[in-house]
Every structure is written in structure tokens, then in C-alpha cells.
């Protein structure tokens, strides 16, 4: 079974790669996640270049059906969170070697 990547794992990665203390790394990860979630609660779109886009969508009320009984059940209007991965992330997940656009690479002049 694949490993689940956690906040602690993110904090450890920041600690190793950036050189902040473990506490500072954990605070940085928490701050980023808080900013992203606060923006989503406000209904804003969060786009992380070369990674993907988080969008809050409004779904209207509708009639659904209980799959066990077949009984019709009203479904209330709600907000749902949708993640659309970038083509770069999709390519990486599928084994491709996609690179960031020229303007976003560190070696770009």
C-alpha cells in the first residue's frame, strides 16, 4: 500500500531542503496550508503554477436516489472543492518527464 504523505513529511522536507529549524519548518507549512484553505473558504480559486488549481464550485439542489432502496432523496445545495492538476503534474504522475515552462525553470535566462 502506498505511503500517505502528511504535514509532518512536508515539514521534514522543508527542514532538510531549506535549512529552517524543525519548528520554523512546521510553522511555514501550517501557514501555507492556512492561507490556501482561507482563500478556498472565501470562494477564491487557488492556482499553484506547474502543480494545479483548486476551485470551489456551487452545486444546486437536486433529487438523488438511495442506491439500496431506490427511494428518491433530496440533496441540498452545497459547495464542493475540485482540484484540477496541471498538465505538468499529470505528465509526471503518468511517468513522463515534463518540465516546468521555460519562464519557471531555475536555469532560464
C-alpha positions in Angstrom: 0.0 0.0 0.0 1.4 3.4 -0.9 2.5 5.8 1.8 0.3 8.7 2.8 2.3 12.0 2.7 1.5 14.1 5.8 2.1 17.6 7.2 5.0 16.1 9.2 6.5 14.8 6.0 6.2 18.2 4.3 7.7 19.9 7.4 10.6 17.4 7.3 11.2 18.1 3.6 11.3 21.9 4.3 13.6 21.3 7.2 16.0 19.2 5.1 15.9 21.3 1.9 15.6 24.9 3.2 17.5 24.7 6.4 15.0 26.2 8.7 14.6 24.7 12.2 12.1 21.9 12.6 9.7 24.3 14.4 10.1 27.0 11.8 9.5 24.4 9.0 6.3 23.2 10.7 5.1 26.8 11.1 5.8 27.6 7.5 3.9 24.5 6.2 1.0 25.4 8.6 1.0 29.0 7.4 0.9 28.0 3.7 -1.9 25.5 4.3 -3.9 28.1 6.3 -3.6 30.7 3.5 -4.7 28.2 0.9 -7.7 27.0 3.0 -8.7 30.5 4.0 -8.8 31.5 0.3 -10.9 28.5 -0.6 -13.3 29.2 2.3 -13.8 32.7 0.8 -14.6 31.1 -2.5 -11.4 32.1 -4.2 -9.5 30.0 -6.7 -6.0 28.9 -5.7 -3.6 28.3 -8.6 -0.2 26.8 -7.9 1.8 27.0 -11.1 3.1 23.7 -12.5 1.0 21.9 -9.8 -2.7 22.6 -10.3 -5.7 24.6 -9.4 -8.2 24.3 -6.5 -11.7 25.7 -7.2 -14.8 25.9 -5.1 -17.9 25.1 -7.0 -21.5 25.7 -6.1 -23.8 22.7 -6.6 -27.5 23.3 -6.7 -30.2 21.2 -5.0 -31.4 18.1 -6.8 -33.1 14.8 -6.4 -30.9 11.8 -5.8 -31.7 8.2 -5.3 -30.7 5.8 -2.5 -28.9 3.0 -4.3 -30.1 0.4 -1.8 -33.8 1.2 -1.7 -34.3 3.2 -4.9 -36.1 5.8 -2.8 -35.8 9.4 -4.1 -34.0 11.7 -1.7 -33.5 15.5 -1.9 -29.8 16.6 -2.0 -29.2 20.0 -0.5 -27.2 22.7 -2.3 -23.6 22.6 -1.3 -20.1 23.8 -2.1 -17.6 21.3 -3.4 -13.8 21.5 -3.7 -12.4 20.5 -7.1 -8.7 20.0 -7.9 -7.5 20.2 -11.5 -3.9 19.1 -11.8 -1.7 20.9 -14.3 -0.6 19.1 -17.4 3.0 19.1 -16.0 1.8 17.2 -12.9 -0.3 14.9 -15.0 2.7 14.0 -17.1 4.9 13.4 -14.1 2.3 11.2 -12.4 2.0 9.2 -15.7 5.7 8.6 -15.9 6.5 11.4 -18.4 9.4 13.8 -17.9 7.5 17.1 -18.3 9.4 20.1 -17.2 8.2 23.5 -15.9 7.7 26.1 -18.6 10.8 28.0 -19.7 9.8 31.0 -17.7 9.6 29.0 -14.4 12.8 26.9 -14.6 15.7 27.9 -12.5 18.1 27.6 -15.4 16.1 30.0 -17.5 18.0 33.2 -18.5 
